[in-house]
Amino acid sequence: MKNDSVKFKKELSLGQKGCSLRKQSDGKGATQPHFLSTEPYKGTRDFYPADMSVRNYMFDTLSRVVEQYGYVEYDAPLLEETALYKAKTGEEIVNEQTYSFTDRGGRDVTIRPEMTPTVARMVARRRKSLSFPLRWYSIPNLFRYERPQRGRIREHWQLNVDIFGIDSVSADIEIIAVAYDILRAFGATDNDFQIRVNSRQLINFLLNDFLKVKNEHAHTLSKLIDKKAKITEKEFKAQAKEILGAKTAVFIDFLNNKDIDNLPKEFETNQGAQDLKKLFQMLNELNITNIVYDSTIMRGFDYYTGIVFEVYDTNKKNNRSLFGGGRYDNLVDIFGVEKVSGVGFGMGDVTLLDYLTTHKLLPVNLRSDTNLYICVCAEKYEKDANILARYLRARDIGIVLDITNRKISAQIKTAVNANIPFSICIGEDEIRSGQYKLKMLSSREEKLVSKEEIIQIILGRLKQ
Amino acid sequence: MKNDSVKFKKELSLGQKGCSLRKQSDGKGATQPHFLSTEPYKGTRDFYPADMSVRNYMFDTLSRVVEQYGYVEYDAPLLEETALYKAKTGEEIVNEQTYSFTDRGGRDVTIRPEMTPTVARMVARRRKSLSFPLRWYSIPNLFRYERPQRGRIREHWQLNVDIFGIDSVSADIEIIAVAYDILRAFGATDNDFQIRVNSRQLINFLLNDFLKVKNEHAHTLSKLIDKKAKITEKEFKAQAKEILGAKTAVFIDFLNNKDIDNLPKEFETNQGAQDLKKLFQMLNELNITNIVYDSTIMRGFDYYTGIVFEVYDTNKKNNRSLFGGGRYDNLVDIFGVEKVSGVGFGMGDVTLLDYLTTHKLLPVNLRSDTNLYICVCAEKYEKDANILARYLRARDIGIVLDITNRKISAQIKTAVNANIPFSICIGEDEIRSGQYKLKMLSSREEKLVSKEEIIQIILGRLKQ
């Protein structure tokens, strides 16, 4: 193993440019000691416990819904060899947006910017021993080098849900139902979001067979459709006309049609059209009706091959795509193993949190895992308080034992601020009698009870 | 923001040296297409669902125990500016063992090799607004560039448990009790591990006040104590003698003493000695007795200032340190904020998994989150199967719906292999009658039931 990579600095001096040292001046010309910055690295977030409980609430909800569909969790290394991302991901991402570097052994590595190449690698690695179909999910953190802005930061987490090994549209139906159920599980109503669906097969047929454009032009037109919502109608028409000439009107009519049952008759036998029809029928049977056909939904990635979808916020002030996914049938090819079809989606935590906040869907009080706060009247009672705490913890009571040796009022205040439901205080009387004043901190009600009664009351409350 | 860092390769050609391409030859001189490797990056692990369920079992157990003590979860960015690690961590780690590189904006960044500098930064960042004491935990992944070997790989996860803001030994007692309870929660008995405790204050007093050695020699002797177990007695004595001369025997006698109540009388007023005595008394009161005083426990990191401990596997074939921690009172100094004391430990997932495996403490069958497998007799019944699945999922039944359109026997086999407890099949009869043969897959018993009875039976079983 080589250890002499020139890409690594062997020595980093603290004072150099680019290090996060804060020079503190007293304003009189004298320079005080240099202190390290306490800020997190640019474009990333610290998760203090309050932030973490929100994140845990979000991730637990995601896991619960996907596990109800039988999806099982996987994970993978944060670093992959860079070659993995060169094969299928858009060039822009690898060249300008990844965190790529050469390790001390001379390997080109990248901090994963997305999970799909990794999961494809894992499926390919055990192509022969895995029993398909697979229903897999993961909530990895991902890195992209971007100028930080709303919803686009450098480190984010992303739910990845995929089903592998089902060629029929049944898989696409299930994946879209999962996406729908996730937003419903957070309390969103059908009016709060809309699912827009298209098929790459339909678009390929449109360009190659119906409009009969050349391959290189088909690619340009695909990109043009993808950015339709971002440019003016006039601009769109002008760019389309450059390639399509007289066929431009037919092209635009096709894109403006929102009724899957109203396609030109040439599309009747197209697999993409048939799949879309079946998908809309089935989802309507399942009472999922906030779903529309939208032939301008393309998804940026080159690897999609079938149905693609995006979920939009219907909030008029913020009518944007929340997340999306689709079918990719050729993803393991690059590993030289037998084909596996996949359908899946990715949902970022930043966008989701923003959506939940905007729609006021975050719970106000996330429940504390601690049930009881034990105050200690003086240091000499810590031993007995510790013994009691240990007894109760062994019976599934979560306890904070106050070992600060502060005034009781300060101890109680901490318990209240931490949103802990019950408290007791340990002093001479309690130790002698084995009876404790159990205080419900929200109502300040007190009740004299034994330790067994404490267990009964608290576990009884947890079951509610 | 600069985007022109020379540390980044703008283009990476697939065929170059160091990329993970596998050349496949047919043995006749002809070279077949190059395929990407499916192996994870060297020294890292893929977590397939079976591996992940073990990891989740481990992490869930860790979280449950620490949360019973009122510890709350936090997290932080994976990348930190490199300067953070230069300040307190041993030089060796930053210079040779980190994944450090320069980002596209010219910042020197490092993938975190440990969590303590990060948590110190977070505490310092909100030094004024946080209300102490804090009980915090996290289970981050960490990276070190190491030659992969047993228990020392490049990416691992580590439980970090810390209490901040308690100066008294009560915090050390709590932290060691947490460490003890974690191993007990995994099913280890007191005979399966031993907790060895020392105090840096005691060692400092030994070297500076009792043996009266110079500062630079004290440092050398500290390092020597730290490696005592790794060298021969003779070597140890020789190296000690170079510094201590005639005092060597006293030094060695001190280190060989295993009874905290048998220290030389000069140590009576030493805070370290008093803390250790109180700690042993209290832990014994709490019935934690597999704990010993061991003055050779130093812990490598420079930042420890008080009690330090390591937990050892007592297995004679593998009598090694599993994890450890201690008190560090000066960790936020480098940020120029008011002092905060901390006590904590870190526990790596690789060592823990190894320990649980060696001691046969991993559960044989981790319960599936899926309760019911719905087989579909023919594609035309998928609609009704989907509607039924949706109805049951809304009532908290986890369901895999088989959409493979395979033979029923193949569908059942999948359910059995996935360890799912129940199955039903949907066909003409079931749809007409609303009655389903609910099969318990372990015993193959069947019972004809309605969908409401399915819910009752499965939820009843979950409560057991």
HADDOCK unambig.tbl for C-alpha pairs under 7 A between the chains (distance, minus, plus):
assign (segid A and resid 7 and name CA) (segid B and resid 7 and name CA) 6.06 0.50 0.50
assign (segid A and resid 8 and name CA) (segid B and resid 100 and name CA) 6.91 0.50 0.50
assign (segid A and resid 8 and name CA) (segid B and resid 101 and name CA) 6.29 0.50 0.50
assign (segid A and resid 10 and name CA) (segid B and resid 95 and name CA) 5.68 0.50 0.50
assign (segid A and resid 11 and name CA) (segid B and resid 95 and name CA) 6.50 0.50 0.50
assign (segid A and resid 14 and name CA) (segid B and resid 83 and name CA) 6.25 0.50 0.50
assign (segid A and resid 18 and name CA) (segid B and resid 106 and name CA) 6.35 0.50 0.50
assign (segid A and resid 18 and name CA) (segid B and resid 107 and name CA) 5.09 0.50 0.50
assign (segid A and resid 18 and name CA) (segid B and resid 108 and name CA) 6.86 0.50 0.50
assign (segid A and resid 19 and name CA) (segid B and resid 83 and name CA) 6.26 0.50 0.50
assign (segid A and resid 19 and name CA) (segid B and resid 107 and name CA) 6.57 0.50 0.50
assign (segid A and resid 19 and name CA) (segid B and resid 108 and name CA) 6.65 0.50 0.50
assign (segid A and resid 20 and name CA) (segid B and resid 81 and name CA) 6.90 0.50 0.50
assign (segid A and resid 20 and name CA) (segid B and resid 83 and name CA) 6.89 0.50 0.50
assign (segid A and resid 35 and name CA) (segid B and resid 334 and name CA) 5.66 0.50 0.50
assign (segid A and resid 35 and name CA) (segid B and resid 335 and name CA) 4.89 0.50 0.50
assign (segid A and resid 35 and name CA) (segid B and resid 336 and name CA) 5.55 0.50 0.50
assign (segid A and resid 36 and name CA) (segid B and resid 334 and name CA) 6.02 0.50 0.50
assign (segid A and resid 36 and name CA) (segid B and resid 335 and name CA) 4.89 0.50 0.50
assign (segid A and resid 37 and name CA) (segid B and resid 335 and name CA) 6.44 0.50 0.50
assign (segid A and resid 38 and name CA) (segid B and resid 121 and name CA) 5.14 0.50 0.50
assign (segid A and resid 38 and name CA) (segid B and resid 122 and name CA) 6.68 0.50 0.50
assign (segid A and resid 38 and name CA) (segid B and resid 124 and name CA) 6.47 0.50 0.50
assign (segid A and resid 38 and name CA) (segid B and resid 125 and name CA) 4.99 0.50 0.50
assign (segid A and resid 38 and name CA) (segid B and resid 335 and name CA) 6.64 0.50 0.50
assign (segid A and resid 39 and name CA) (segid B and resid 125 and name CA) 6.91 0.50 0.50
assign (segid A and resid 40 and name CA) (segid B and resid 80 and name CA) 6.81 0.50 0.50
assign (segid A and resid 41 and name CA) (segid B and resid 79 and name CA) 6.69 0.50 0.50
assign (segid A and resid 41 and name CA) (segid B and resid 80 and name CA) 5.50 0.50 0.50
assign (segid A and resid 41 and name CA) (segid B and resid 81 and name CA) 6.21 0.50 0.50
assign (segid A and resid 44 and name CA) (segid B and resid 77 and name CA) 5.92 0.50 0.50
assign (segid A and resid 45 and name CA) (segid B and resid 76 and name CA) 6.50 0.50 0.50
assign (segid A and resid 45 and name CA) (segid B and resid 77 and name CA) 6.04 0.50 0.50
assign (segid A and resid 46 and name CA) (segid B and resid 75 and name CA) 6.40 0.50 0.50
assign (segid A and resid 46 and name CA) (segid B and resid 76 and name CA) 4.46 0.50 0.50
assign (segid A and resid 46 and name CA) (segid B and resid 77 and name CA) 6.21 0.50 0.50
assign (segid A and resid 47 and name CA) (segid B and resid 74 and name CA) 5.43 0.50 0.50
assign (segid A and resid 47 and name CA) (segid B and resid 75 and name CA) 4.82 0.50 0.50
assign (segid A and resid 47 and name CA) (segid B and resid 76 and name CA) 5.50 0.50 0.50
assign (segid A and resid 48 and name CA) (segid B and resid 74 and name CA) 5.12 0.50 0.50
assign (segid A and resid 48 and name CA) (segid B and resid 75 and name CA) 6.78 0.50 0.50
assign (segid A and resid 49 and name CA) (segid B and resid 72 and name CA) 6.07 0.50 0.50
assign (segid A and resid 49 and name CA) (segid B and resid 73 and name CA) 5.51 0.50 0.50
assign (segid A and resid 49 and name CA) (segid B and resid 74 and name CA) 4.82 0.50 0.50
assign (segid A and resid 52 and name CA) (segid B and resid 73 and name CA) 6.41 0.50 0.50
assign (segid A and resid 52 and name CA) (segid B and resid 74 and name CA) 5.53 0.50 0.50
assign (segid A and resid 52 and name CA) (segid B and resid 75 and name CA) 6.87 0.50 0.50
assign (segid A and resid 67 and name CA) (segid B and resid 369 and name CA) 6.52 0.50 0.50
assign (segid A and resid 67 and name CA) (segid B and resid 370 and name CA) 6.98 0.50 0.50
assign (segid A and resid 67 and name CA) (segid B and resid 398 and name CA) 6.53 0.50 0.50
assign (segid A and resid 68 and name CA) (segid B and resid 370 and name CA) 6.67 0.50 0.50
assign (segid A and resid 68 and name CA) (segid B and resid 393 and name CA) 6.25 0.50 0.50
assign (segid A and resid 68 and name CA) (segid B and resid 397 and name CA) 6.64 0.50 0.50
assign (segid A and resid 68 and name CA) (segid B and resid 398 and name CA) 3.84 0.50 0.50
assign (segid A and resid 68 and name CA) (segid B and resid 399 and name CA) 5.63 0.50 0.50
assign (segid A and resid 69 and name CA) (segid B and resid 398 and name CA) 6.04 0.50 0.50
assign (segid A and resid 69 and name CA) (segid B and resid 399 and name CA) 5.19 0.50 0.50
assign (segid A and resid 69 and name CA) (segid B and resid 400 and name CA) 5.48 0.50 0.50
assign (segid A and resid 70 and name CA) (segid B and resid 370 and name CA) 5.50 0.50 0.50
assign (segid A and resid 70 and name CA) (segid B and resid 398 and name CA) 6.40 0.50 0.50
assign (segid A and resid 70 and name CA) (segid B and resid 399 and name CA) 5.66 0.50 0.50
assign (segid A and resid 70 and name CA) (segid B and resid 400 and name CA) 4.88 0.50 0.50
assign (segid A and resid 72 and name CA) (segid B and resid 49 and name CA) 6.07 0.50 0.50
assign (segid A and resid 73 and name CA) (segid B and resid 49 and name CA) 5.51 0.50 0.50
assign (segid A and resid 73 and name CA) (segid B and resid 52 and name CA) 6.42 0.50 0.50
assign (segid A and resid 74 and name CA) (segid B and resid 47 and name CA) 5.43 0.50 0.50
assign (segid A and resid 74 and name CA) (segid B and resid 48 and name CA) 5.13 0.50 0.50
assign (segid A and resid 74 and name CA) (segid B and resid 49 and name CA) 4.82 0.50 0.50
assign (segid A and resid 74 and name CA) (segid B and resid 52 and name CA) 5.55 0.50 0.50
assign (segid A and resid 75 and name CA) (segid B and resid 46 and name CA) 6.41 0.50 0.50
assign (segid A and resid 75 and name CA) (segid B and resid 47 and name CA) 4.83 0.50 0.50
assign (segid A and resid 75 and name CA) (segid B and resid 48 and name CA) 6.79 0.50 0.50
assign (segid A and resid 75 and name CA) (segid B and resid 52 and name CA) 6.87 0.50 0.50
assign (segid A and resid 76 and name CA) (segid B and resid 45 and name CA) 6.50 0.50 0.50
assign (segid A and resid 76 and name CA) (segid B and resid 46 and name CA) 4.47 0.50 0.50
assign (segid A and resid 76 and name CA) (segid B and resid 47 and name CA) 5.52 0.50 0.50
assign (segid A and resid 77 and name CA) (segid B and resid 44 and name CA) 5.93 0.50 0.50
assign (segid A and resid 77 and name CA) (segid B and resid 45 and name CA) 6.05 0.50 0.50
assign (segid A and resid 77 and name CA) (segid B and resid 46 and name CA) 6.22 0.50 0.50
assign (segid A and resid 79 and name CA) (segid B and resid 41 and name CA) 6.69 0.50 0.50
assign (segid A and resid 80 and name CA) (segid B and resid 40 and name CA) 6.82 0.50 0.50
assign (segid A and resid 80 and name CA) (segid B and resid 41 and name CA) 5.49 0.50 0.50
assign (segid A and resid 81 and name CA) (segid B and resid 41 and name CA) 6.20 0.50 0.50
assign (segid A and resid 83 and name CA) (segid B and resid 14 and name CA) 6.26 0.50 0.50
assign (segid A and resid 83 and name CA) (segid B and resid 19 and name CA) 6.35 0.50 0.50
assign (segid A and resid 95 and name CA) (segid B and resid 10 and name CA) 5.61 0.50 0.50
assign (segid A and resid 95 and name CA) (segid B and resid 11 and name CA) 6.56 0.50 0.50
assign (segid A and resid 100 and name CA) (segid B and resid 8 and name CA) 6.80 0.50 0.50
assign (segid A and resid 101 and name CA) (segid B and resid 8 and name CA) 6.22 0.50 0.50
assign (segid A and resid 101 and name CA) (segid B and resid 101 and name CA) 6.84 0.50 0.50
assign (segid A and resid 106 and name CA) (segid B and resid 18 and name CA) 6.37 0.50 0.50
assign (segid A and resid 107 and name CA) (segid B and resid 18 and name CA) 5.17 0.50 0.50
assign (segid A and resid 107 and name CA) (segid B and resid 19 and name CA) 6.60 0.50 0.50
assign (segid A and resid 108 and name CA) (segid B and resid 18 and name CA) 6.96 0.50 0.50
assign (segid A and resid 108 and name CA) (segid B and resid 19 and name CA) 6.75 0.50 0.50
assign (segid A and resid 121 and name CA) (segid B and resid 38 and name CA) 5.14 0.50 0.50
assign (segid A and resid 122 and name CA) (segid B and resid 38 and name CA) 6.69 0.50 0.50
assign (segid A and resid 124 and name CA) (segid B and resid 38 and name CA) 6.47 0.50 0.50
assign (segid A and resid 125 and name CA) (segid B and resid 38 and name CA) 5.00 0.50 0.50
assign (segid A and resid 125 and name CA) (segid B and resid 39 and name CA) 6.91 0.50 0.50
assign (segid A and resid 166 and name CA) (segid B and resid 404 and name CA) 6.40 0.50 0.50
assign (segid A and resid 170 and name CA) (segid B and resid 403 and name CA) 6.30 0.50 0.50
assign (segid A and resid 282 and name CA) (segid B and resid 383 and name CA) 6.68 0.50 0.50
assign (segid A and resid 286 and name CA) (segid B and resid 387 and name CA) 5.94 0.50 0.50
assign (segid A and resid 334 and name CA) (segid B and resid 35 and name CA) 5.67 0.50 0.50
assign (segid A and resid 334 and name CA) (segid B and resid 36 and name CA) 6.02 0.50 0.50
assign (segid A and resid 335 and name CA) (segid B and resid 35 and name CA) 4.91 0.50 0.50
assign (segid A and resid 335 and name CA) (segid B and resid 36 and name CA) 4.90 0.50 0.50
assign (segid A and resid 335 and name CA) (segid B and resid 37 and name CA) 6.44 0.50 0.50
assign (segid A and resid 335 and name CA) (segid B and resid 38 and name CA) 6.63 0.50 0.50
assign (segid A and resid 336 and name CA) (segid B and resid 35 and name CA) 5.55 0.50 0.50
assign (segid A and resid 369 and name CA) (segid B and resid 67 and name CA) 6.52 0.50 0.50
assign (segid A and resid 370 and name CA) (segid B and resid 67 and name CA) 6.99 0.50 0.50
assign (segid A and resid 370 and name CA) (segid B and resid 68 and name CA) 6.66 0.50 0.50
assign (segid A and resid 370 and name CA) (segid B and resid 70 and name CA) 5.51 0.50 0.50
assign (segid A and resid 383 and name CA) (segid B and resid 282 and name CA) 6.65 0.50 0.50
assign (segid A and resid 387 and name CA) (segid B and resid 286 and name CA) 5.92 0.50 0.50
assign (segid A and resid 393 and name CA) (segid B and resid 68 and name CA) 6.25 0.50 0.50
assign (segid A and resid 397 and name CA) (segid B and resid 68 and name CA) 6.65 0.50 0.50
assign (segid A and resid 398 and name CA) (segid B and resid 67 and name CA) 6.55 0.50 0.50
assign (segid A and resid 398 and name CA) (segid B and resid 68 and name CA) 3.85 0.50 0.50
assign (segid A and resid 398 and name CA) (segid B and resid 69 and name CA) 6.05 0.50 0.50
assign (segid A and resid 398 and name CA) (segid B and resid 70 and name CA) 6.42 0.50 0.50
assign (segid A and resid 399 and name CA) (segid B and resid 68 and name CA) 5.64 0.50 0.50
assign (segid A and resid 399 and name CA) (segid B and resid 69 and name CA) 5.22 0.50 0.50
assign (segid A and resid 399 and name CA) (segid B and resid 70 and name CA) 5.68 0.50 0.50
assign (segid A and resid 400 and name CA) (segid B and resid 69 and name CA) 5.48 0.50 0.50
assign (segid A and resid 400 and name CA) (segid B and resid 70 and name CA) 4.88 0.50 0.50
assign (segid A and resid 403 and name CA) (segid B and resid 170 and name CA) 6.29 0.50 0.50
assign (segid A and resid 404 and name CA) (segid B and resid 166 and name CA) 6.40 0.50 0.50
